[in-house]
């Protein structure tokens, strides 16, 4: 059981990193200094799907870490 949780943790960590890097939030040059031209935007289409998928994999990652902490080695 512990070995399976370790694999789930590793895979979900890699996927979370990749999903975060894929997202393009504030990709303009001014956003680096904190001054974005948009006040508020809503996520639509692929951007929303990537966001929801990222949240799901972060939850899987956190739950697998908690499972590793609870289950004795």
TANOR-V337252 format. One line per field, one symbol per residue. phi: phi as a letter, one per 30 degrees, with the letter a starting at -180 (. if undefined). A space follows every 50 residues. Layout:
phi->???
This chain:
phi->.ddddddddddddddddddddddcciddddddcjccdcdabcdbiddddd ddddddddddddddddddddddd
